[in-house]
Amino acid sequence: MTSCGGAAYKPGCNGAIMLKNFEDLLRDERAEASLREDGVHYLRVLFTDQRGWNLRNNIAHGLTLPQSFDRTMADRVFHALLLFGLLRARAATPIKGDGGQTDQKRLSLLERTTNDHAI
């Protein structure tokens, strides 16, 4: 998040500073800009939404039975990792000598990839 200009921290109680949780990161406008609305919705249903699979909460708090760790769950988690692979940090300045064309080529490639493989 910080590599694309976002903050990894949020204000907490009594002036404390806390790390943003996964849900906060997925609700950030930068996530939607990178993964599109349907990609963010998919990740929220899979990991953080109580109406969905809610894997992050259920696994982290020991609510998932061992027999639930099956091929289907592994497939969804692996798919999510592939989606995270689409995220790229934006360069703060263009590479010398290319007039910003390198970033434009990367953006164009990312757009083609996400459009060809819509969720």
TORKOL-4160 file (C-alpha; in steps of 0.2 Angstrom, whole numbers, padded with zeros to 4 digits, m for minus):
119
<pt num="1" X="0000" Y="0000" Z="0000"/>
<pt num="2" X="0014" Y="0012" Z="0004"/>
<pt num="3" X="0023" Y="0009" Z="m0012"/>
<pt num="4" X="0008" Y="0016" Z="m0022"/>
<pt num="5" X="0006" Y="0031" Z="m0010"/>
<pt num="6" X="m0006" Y="0024" Z="0003"/>
<pt num="7" X="m0004" Y="0023" Z="0021"/>
<pt num="8" X="m0002" Y="0006" Z="0030"/>
<pt num="9" X="m0007" Y="0014" Z="0047"/>
<pt num="10" X="m0023" Y="0022" Z="0054"/>
<pt num="11" X="m0027" Y="0032" Z="0069"/>
<pt num="12" X="m0032" Y="0022" Z="0084"/>
<pt num="13" X="m0039" Y="0026" Z="0102"/>
<pt num="14" X="m0030" Y="0038" Z="0113"/>
<pt num="15" X="m0019" Y="0044" Z="0099"/>
<pt num="16" X="m0012" Y="0027" Z="0095"/>
<pt num="17" X="m0006" Y="0022" Z="0078"/>
<pt num="18" X="m0012" Y="0005" Z="0072"/>
<pt num="19" X="m0009" Y="m0005" Z="0056"/>
<pt num="20" X="m0024" Y="m0006" Z="0044"/>
<pt num="21" X="m0032" Y="m0023" Z="0044"/>
<pt num="22" X="m0035" Y="m0033" Z="0028"/>
<pt num="23" X="m0053" Y="m0026" Z="0026"/>
<pt num="24" X="m0046" Y="m0008" Z="0028"/>
<pt num="25" X="m0034" Y="m0011" Z="0014"/>
<pt num="26" X="m0047" Y="m0019" Z="0003"/>
<pt num="27" X="m0058" Y="m0004" Z="0005"/>
<pt num="28" X="m0044" Y="0008" Z="0000"/>
<pt num="29" X="m0048" Y="0017" Z="m0016"/>
<pt num="30" X="m0030" Y="0012" Z="m0022"/>
<pt num="31" X="m0035" Y="m0007" Z="m0021"/>
<pt num="32" X="m0050" Y="m0004" Z="m0032"/>
<pt num="33" X="m0040" Y="0006" Z="m0044"/>
<pt num="34" X="m0028" Y="m0008" Z="m0046"/>
<pt num="35" X="m0040" Y="m0023" Z="m0045"/>
<pt num="36" X="m0056" Y="m0016" Z="m0051"/>
<pt num="37" X="m0072" Y="m0017" Z="m0041"/>
<pt num="38" X="m0075" Y="m0035" Z="m0045"/>
<pt num="39" X="m0058" Y="m0040" Z="m0040"/>
<pt num="40" X="m0059" Y="m0031" Z="m0023"/>
<pt num="41" X="m0077" Y="m0039" Z="m0020"/>
<pt num="42" X="m0070" Y="m0056" Z="m0024"/>
<pt num="43" X="m0056" Y="m0054" Z="m0011"/>
<pt num="44" X="m0068" Y="m0047" Z="0002"/>
<pt num="45" X="m0080" Y="m0062" Z="0000"/>
<pt num="46" X="m0066" Y="m0074" Z="0001"/>
<pt num="47" X="m0056" Y="m0067" Z="0015"/>
<pt num="48" X="m0065" Y="m0054" Z="0026"/>
<pt num="49" X="m0084" Y="m0053" Z="0023"/>
<pt num="50" X="m0094" Y="m0063" Z="0036"/>
<pt num="51" X="m0107" Y="m0067" Z="0022"/>
<pt num="52" X="m0094" Y="m0075" Z="0012"/>
<pt num="53" X="m0080" Y="m0088" Z="0015"/>
<pt num="54" X="m0072" Y="m0076" Z="0028"/>
<pt num="55" X="m0056" Y="m0086" Z="0028"/>
<pt num="56" X="m0045" Y="m0074" Z="0036"/>
<pt num="57" X="m0055" Y="m0073" Z="0052"/>
<pt num="58" X="m0060" Y="m0091" Z="0052"/>
<pt num="59" X="m0042" Y="m0097" Z="0050"/>
<pt num="60" X="m0034" Y="m0084" Z="0061"/>
<pt num="61" X="m0046" Y="m0088" Z="0076"/>
<pt num="62" X="m0046" Y="m0107" Z="0074"/>
<pt num="63" X="m0064" Y="m0108" Z="0068"/>
<pt num="64" X="m0060" Y="m0119" Z="0053"/>
<pt num="65" X="m0060" Y="m0138" Z="0055"/>
<pt num="66" X="m0045" Y="m0147" Z="0048"/>
<pt num="67" X="m0055" Y="m0156" Z="0035"/>
<pt num="68" X="m0060" Y="m0140" Z="0028"/>
<pt num="69" X="m0043" Y="m0137" Z="0021"/>
<pt num="70" X="m0046" Y="m0145" Z="0004"/>
<pt num="71" X="m0042" Y="m0143" Z="m0014"/>
<pt num="72" X="m0056" Y="m0130" Z="m0016"/>
<pt num="73" X="m0050" Y="m0119" Z="m0003"/>
<pt num="74" X="m0032" Y="m0121" Z="m0009"/>
<pt num="75" X="m0038" Y="m0117" Z="m0027"/>
<pt num="76" X="m0046" Y="m0101" Z="m0021"/>
<pt num="77" X="m0032" Y="m0095" Z="m0010"/>
<pt num="78" X="m0019" Y="m0098" Z="m0024"/>
<pt num="79" X="m0031" Y="m0089" Z="m0036"/>
<pt num="80" X="m0031" Y="m0074" Z="m0024"/>
<pt num="81" X="m0011" Y="m0075" Z="m0024"/>
<pt num="82" X="m0012" Y="m0073" Z="m0043"/>
<pt num="83" X="m0023" Y="m0058" Z="m0041"/>
<pt num="84" X="m0011" Y="m0050" Z="m0029"/>
<pt num="85" X="0003" Y="m0053" Z="m0042"/>
<pt num="86" X="m0006" Y="m0040" Z="m0053"/>
<pt num="87" X="m0003" Y="m0027" Z="m0040"/>
<pt num="88" X="0013" Y="m0017" Z="m0045"/>
<pt num="89" X="0021" Y="m0002" Z="m0037"/>
<pt num="90" X="0020" Y="0014" Z="m0047"/>
<pt num="91" X="0037" Y="0022" Z="m0050"/>
<pt num="92" X="0038" Y="0039" Z="m0042"/>
<pt num="93" X="0048" Y="0046" Z="m0057"/>
<pt num="94" X="0050" Y="0039" Z="m0075"/>
<pt num="95" X="0066" Y="0030" Z="m0079"/>
<pt num="96" X="0079" Y="0042" Z="m0087"/>
<pt num="97" X="0079" Y="0043" Z="m0106"/>
<pt num="98" X="0062" Y="0034" Z="m0109"/>
<pt num="99" X="0050" Y="0049" Z="m0106"/>
<pt num="100" X="0039" Y="0039" Z="m0095"/>
<pt num="101" X="0036" Y="0026" Z="m0108"/>
<pt num="102" X="0041" Y="0011" Z="m0097"/>
<pt num="103" X="0027" Y="0015" Z="m0085"/>
<pt num="104" X="0015" Y="0017" Z="m0099"/>
<pt num="105" X="0020" Y="0000" Z="m0106"/>
<pt num="106" X="0018" Y="m0008" Z="m0089"/>
<pt num="107" X="0001" Y="0000" Z="m0086"/>
<pt num="108" X="m0005" Y="m0005" Z="m0104"/>
<pt num="109" X="0001" Y="m0023" Z="m0101"/>
<pt num="110" X="m0008" Y="m0024" Z="m0084"/>
<pt num="111" X="m0024" Y="m0017" Z="m0092"/>
<pt num="112" X="m0023" Y="m0030" Z="m0106"/>
<pt num="113" X="m0020" Y="m0044" Z="m0093"/>
<pt num="114" X="m0034" Y="m0040" Z="m0082"/>
<pt num="115" X="m0046" Y="m0037" Z="m0096"/>
<pt num="116" X="m0041" Y="m0054" Z="m0104"/>
<pt num="117" X="m0043" Y="m0063" Z="m0088"/>
<pt num="118" X="m0058" Y="m0055" Z="m0080"/>
<pt num="119" X="m0064" Y="m0062" Z="m0063"/>
